[in-house]
Amino acid sequence: MTLPDPGAWGAIIAIGAMALATYLCRISGVAMMGFIPLTPRVRRGLAALPGSIVVATVVPLIERLGMAAGLALLAAVGSMVLRRSELLALIVGMTVVSVARAFGL
Amino acid sequence: MTMPEPKPQAKTLITSAGMLLGVRRVSVLMPGIVVFAVAFGAAASAKGLSLFETVLMSAIVYAGVAQLVAMELWRPEWTWGAIAGLAVVTATVNARMVLQGASLQPWFAPYPKWLNALHLFFFTDANWLIGTRYHSEGGRDLGVLVGAGLALWLVWIAATIPGHVLGALISDPRAYGIDLVMPIFFAAMIVPLWRGRRALLPWAVAGAVALVTAKLVDGYAFIIVGSLSGALVGAFSDDAA
């Protein structure tokens, strides 16, 4: 089977393919859990999942993005402990990373 | 029936008050999102995407990290193979959404399927962070997610446009710390998600496994492998919260 070349529509089709892949990611976790019975064990696993996602996302990023990023994320967490404000945490974090990068960290 | 369900509560709550609350909750994340969208618009114009293509991508893909990664892979001419490759990369970058969705599924389950299929189109990291926090505080109004998702979607699309138009002015987004917007929001979430020392073991395992995976495998597989490890430890440790 030969498809006609994407040609002039290539970019639009590429964007459509990205949209489809993303939407499938969005619905498949929810759809899958519809088939898995919520036993106490699954429930405990799900309860541990959000924190695990956050930690698993952040820790390697510190390693990849460098020292300045690590300091910024620590500062953001510290700011959240003192004051529960995401906006303040963002401002603190961005300030720390700009300053740290300006000093060449 | 093996397990008696706890009494059927107000099952499918979705109110306009909830939507407003969602908009309020997401508003504190907006400055970061706007900067991120402007950076994407700038990267897209540098790669030669038209304004229409750029806005279309923000509107129907609506996933910041995947869109930025796609700009690394963008090309002037497309073959079917290249398009398939882009779709696969997009799916790996967004695979975290599978787990994020799964973690909130008990909340979504009582709602009609078409409604879940619809609001999940607007499901993002920011949405997940807000929803997780709201749900863990005992909130059950789906309007919160819908309101936050819609508001974020509109702002995301709108902010892409000046990014594309001003393009060249923002040549190096890294200099402004834009690469840290989402990591900072994620790190900040650690505090409200903290459930005492019982949660420490799954988290430590998730972090350690993710770190090792990131060393060994390129890309974003570390999020999935690390999170699943943490969830497994949680599932099999008897007193995990």
Interface residues (C-beta under 8 A of the other chain):
Chain A: L3 D5 P6 G10 A11 I12 I13 A14 I15 G16 A17 M18 A19 L20 A21 T22 Y23 L24 C25 R26 I27 S28 G29 V30 M32 M33 G34 L38 R41 V42 R43 R44 G45 L46 A47 A48 L49 P50 G51 S52 I53 V54 V55 A56 T57 V58 V59 P60 L61 I62 E63 R64 L65 A69 A72 L73 L74 A76 V77 S79 M80 V81 R84 S85 E86 L87 A89 L90 G93 M94 V97 S98 R101
Chain B: M3 V28 L29 P31 G32 L49 E53 L56 M57 I60 V61 Y62 A63 A66 Q67 A70 E77 W78 T79 W80 A82 I83 A84 L86 A87 V88 T90 A91 N94 A95 R96 M97 V98 L99 Q100 G101 A102 S103 L104 Q105 P106 F108 A109 N116 A117 L120 F121 F123 T132 S136 A175 Y176 G177 D179 L180 V181 P183 I184 F185 F186 A187 A188 M189 I190 V191 P192 L193 W194 R195 A199 P202 W203 A204 V205 A206 G207 A208 V209 A210 L211 T213 A214 K215 F222 I223 V225 G226 S227 L228 S229 G230 A231 L232 V233 G234 A235 F236 S237 A240 A241
